[in-house]
């Protein structure tokens, strides 16, 4: 049997309602994956995540490779047991972190040689090693090593990088086939902002007949509209019978717009990272809890939100906790933001099921930002450091 099965339930334009069936339970799509970089969604427990509506989480190959080490995780029963999460787990390739966090890296046909950001040790991540690490973690969906190219990049540089990523993919597929068949392998479609290279990337990646496909190399500084165009182009070329995952995206409007263009899965650090900086997501746009206007505000962060922070506490109290740097602030703000993101995905699924996604999209985008009070830094990346 295939490690995952994707069933397309309904479409509305390019938007898709579906289900990914895994050995650890179904994932109703479109879905958002909270980022558990080092085996933990920052400040939140597995029970917090379940209460918020999480179906699947993302963990990071690079970070778990460096500490505590994949062999230790294997020895202790795999990542699910290690982190106390019994639902599906997806791991990324680690390529983005090698690019963004290592002080020294050397990319070659063999793989990537880099200095650990943790202890400065010299490490090597090859396509085969990348698969080996993820097999040791025992997760449900894994990714091949890919090259994350610094942007902006020329067409020639992007073409050369894409060639390397596809050659690494061939080696990754060979290594994956030596496993026990329990893990799904997604390919990563690169190609920068060049339509012809994206088409070539789709053709070369899909030729391997993988379990699903990720759209990589976006949300790295290109204009938002260009990101939407590339996402629509790639999603439209990918097989309808496999799930499509847009890596590292994004802000709430980005999720809605990407679903409208045919994307099924998302991850992003914004819910927890921005919570630690005091930014709260609401249907009317983000608000910054440190602003003085909330010092005496008795209202919850968002009326009707089911999260613990909104059920039990006022904006005034949460602002007090945040200004006093009390740890409870980070947990409650993170829980709210994760709940908001997962609630947004659930609302899109309901709208798709009812054949009303177009109307939902218009209402959401018309309202979002109207009540915005500004916010803190919100750069979008694959995973949190």
N, C-alpha and C positions, 0 to 999 in steps of 0.2 A: 504494500500500500504506500501511496505517496505520503510524505511527512505532513503535508498540509493539503487541504482541498478548498478551492475557492468557488463559491456559488454566487452568481449574479442574480439578484432578486428582482431588481427594478431599475430602470433608467429614466432620466428626465433630461433631455438634451444629452450632454456629455456626462452629467453627474450620475453616479452609480450608488445604489444600495446593494450591499452584499454581505456575505458571511465567509470568514476564513475559519475552517474547522481544523483544530490542532488536537494533539493527544491530551493537552492540558486545558481544553475548553475552547468554545467558539469565540471569535472576535467579530462583532458586528461592525460593519464598515459603512461609511467613513469613520475612522477611529484615530484618536490621538494617543501617543505613547508618552507618558511621563518619563523623564530622563533620570535613570538611576545609574549615574556615571560609574561610581565605584561600588555598585551593588546596593545603593541606597538613593532614594529620591530625597534630596536634602531636607532634613528635619521631619520627614514623614515616615510613618510605619506602614507595613503592608496592610494593616487593618484600616488606617487612614485612607490609603489608596483605594481599597475596595469600597469604603463608604463614599468616596468621591465619584465612583463609577469607573475606575480603571479596569480595563480588560487585559492589557498587555503593557509591559514596561520595556524600556531600552536600557541596556548596559553597554559599557565601552570596553572594547578589546584592549586598546592601548593601556588604559589605566589599570585594568585588572591583571594584565601581563606584568606591569611594573610592580604592583603591590595589590594584594598579597602574593600574587603569582598563581598562574593557572593550575600548576601541579598541586598546590595546597588546596585550592578550591575543589579539584577533582578528588583529592584524598578525603575531603570532608563531605563528599556526597554530591558535588555539583552546585552550581550557582543557585538553583531554586532552593535547595535545602540550606545553603550557606546564608542566604539573605531572608529566608522565611517567606518566600513568595511562591505560591503554588500555581499561579497562572502562567501563560506564555511569556517568554522573554525573547527579545530580539537583540542581537549585538551588531554593532557597526564594524567596519573594517579596521578602524584605528588610523587610517591614512590621514584623516583631517588633523588628528592630534599630533601625529609625527610632524606634519607641516607647521602647525600653529604653536606647538609647545616646546619642541626640542631646540636646544641651543645650537646644535650642530647636526646636520643631516647630509647624507650623500646618497643620491638616488642613482641606481644602476639597474642593469637588466636583472641582476640577482635579487634585488629588493632594495630596502632602505636601511642604511646604517645611521644611527643617531645617538645622541647623548640623552640619557634620561633626565627629565626635568626634576625628578625626585632626588637622585643622588649623584648625577653626573656620570654614571656608568655608561660604557659603550654597549649598545644593543643592536641587534640585527632583526629586522622584520622582513621575512621573505613571504611570497604568496603561500608557500607550503606551511611556514611557521604560523602565519595568520590563521589558516584553517585548523591547524593543530591546537592552537590556543582555544579557539571557539569550540572545538570538539571536546576539549578537556573541561570547559565550563558547562557543557551539557545543555546549552540553550536550544530553543526551538527553531529560530530563524537566524542564519548567519550570512555574512557578506565576504566577498573576496577583497584582497588588498587592491587598492586603486591609488593612483597619483592625484593628489589635490594640487592643482596648478595655481600659483599666485596670480591674482588678477589686478589690473587688466593684462591680458596675454594676447599675443599676435596669433593669427590663424596658423602660421607655420609651427609655432611653439605648441599650440593646442593640438594640432594634428600629431605632432611627435609624441606628446603626452598621451593622447588617446591610443596610439599604437602600442605604447608600453602597457597601459591599463588592460587592453585586450589580450596582449600576450601573457600578462600576469593572470588574467581570468582563465585562460586555457590551463595554466598550471594549477590554479586554485580548483578548477573543476576536477582535474585528475586526482588531486589530493582528497577532495571531498568524496570521490567515488570509492576511496579506500576505507571510508568510515562505515558505520553500521546502518546508514540510511534513515536514521531517526531525525535528522535535521534538514530543514528546507534551506536551500541556497538561493539567495537573490543576487542577480547581477546588478552592477552599478553603471548607469548610462552617463558618461561624461560627454565632453565636446564643447564646453564653454558656451559662448553666446553665438556660435556660428551654426546656422541652420543645417548646412550641408554636413558638418561634422557630427551634429546631433543625429541626423538621419543615418550616417555611417555607423555611429555608435550603437544605435538601436539595432540595425541589421546585424552587426558583429556580435552583439550581446545575446540577442534573441536566438541566434543560430545554435547556441549551446542548449536550448530547451530547458531553461531553469524553472524554478518553482514560483518566482515572482521577480519584480524588477524595481530597482530604486533609481530615482532621478537625482543625480549628484551634481555638485558644482554650481549650485544656485544659492541665493541669499548670501552672496559673498561680496556685495558692493555694487552689483548691477542695478539699473533702475527697476523699480517695482513692476512697471508695465512690461519690461523685457523679461523679467522673471516669469510673469504670467504667460507671455507668448511662448517661451521655451517650454514651460510646463505643459501647455496645451499641445504644442507640436509633438513632444515626446509621448505624452499620454495617448494621443491619438494614433501613434504608430505602434504602440505596444499591444501585445495580444490581449484581447478582451477577457480571456479565460484565466488570467493570472492577476494577482493584486499588484497595485502600483503605489509606490512609496516615495514621497517627496521629502528628501533628507533636510533636516534642520530648519524647517519652516513651520510656524512663523507667528506673526501677529494675528489676532483674531480675524480681521478682514482678509488676510492672506489665506487662512484656512477655508473660509467661505468661497473665495474666488478660485482656489485650487480645486476644491470639490466640484465647482461648476465646470471645471476643465477636465474632469475625469480622474482625479487622484483619490486614492482610498486610504492611505496611511500617512501619518505625520508624526514628527517629534520636534521638540524645541525646548531650550532651557528657559525661555522667557517667564513661564509661570513662577518658577522658584527663584531664579536669579533676580527678577524684578521685585519679587516680594521682599527679598533681603535688602533691596534698596528703597523699600517703602512704596512701590507702585502696585496698585490694586486694579485688576481688570473688572469692568462692569459692562452691562449691555449698552450703557450710554458712553462708554469710552473709559480710558484709564484715569485714575485719580491718584494723587500723591498724598499719602496719609500724614506726612510731616507738615503739611500746610497748616497755618494758624487757623484757618477757617473751620477746621475739624476739632479744635481744642474743646469746644463745648457741644459738639454735635451728638445728640442722643440716638441718632438713627444707626441701623446696621450698615455694614459696607454696601450691601445691596438687598433691598426688600425682596423677600421670597426666596433668597438663596438658602439651600438646606445645609450649608457647611456649619461646623461648630462655631467658627468665628462670627458668623452672621446670626446664628440662633441665640447666642448667649452674651454678646458683647456689643458695645456701641463703638462708633468711630472715635469718640473722645477717648475711650479706654484704650483702644488699639493704638491710637496716636501716642498716648502716654507711655504705653509699653515700648513702642518703637523709639521714642525720644530718649527713654531711659535705657535703651539697648537691652531690654529684658528678652531672654531667649524665647519666651512664649510668643512674642510678637512675630518672630520669623516663622514659627510653626503655624500660627493661625493665619497669617497673611499668605503663606505658601499653600496651606490647605484651601483657602478661599480661591486662589488663582487656579490651582489644579482643578478644583470643583467647577469653576467657571468654564475652563477649557473643555473638560469632559462633558459638561452640560451643553455646551455649544454643539459638540459633535452629536450628542443624543438628539438635540433639537433638529439638526440637519437630517438625521436618520428618520425622525418622525415626519418631517416635511416631505422627504422623498417617498416614504411609504404612502403618504396621502396624495401624492402627485402635486404638491404645493411648494416645491423647492424654489421655483422662480420667485414666487411671492415672498417666501421667507427671506431669500437673499436680498431682495429689494428693501424689505422692512429693516433687516439687520443693518445693512450698509447705510441706510438713511439715518438711522438713530446713532450708530456707533460714532463716537467722537463729539457728538453734540454737547454732551455734558462733561467732556474731558477737561481736566484741570491741569493738564501737562503731565510730565512724568520724568522718570530717571532713565539712565542709559538702558537701551533695549536692543543692543546688537544681537543679531540672530546667528547662532552657530550650531554645529551638530550636537555637541555635548558640553557640559560644564567641566571646567578644570577643577 
